[in-house]
Amino acid sequence: MQDLDWNAFGPWAATGGAGMLGRLMFHARQVQMGRRKPFTWTLFWDLPIALGMGWIALGIASWLEVRYEVTISIALIVAYLGPYGIDSLFAKWSDYKFGKKGNDNAAE
């Protein structure tokens, strides 16, 4: 990815928009499974999560130095997973890598 011009609005808007689309995809899946209603306050409160996750993805993509198209894909994936999904993935990875807490055989 190109160096970001901090005065440019484009990358922030694009990844924020991709973040909103990712959270909307997550919300639609929850509605299909019957866990949420289509229009509730939950959808409104997903907006800051969507923007934040999109902008986190912008930082990750900048760090990875990937192309613009890949940046948008990363933003969609990160926003779809959301903070809880990423936390769950990290917890599973750390359990695999370092062993579960309280497991005395993990050091062997």
Buried (B, 14 or more C-beta within 10 A) or exposed (E): BEEBEEEEEEBBEBBBBBBBBBBBEBBEEBBEEEEBEEEEEEBEEBBEBBBBBBBBBBEBBBEEEBEBEEBBBBBBBBBBBBEEBBEEEEEEEEEEEEBEEEEEEEEE
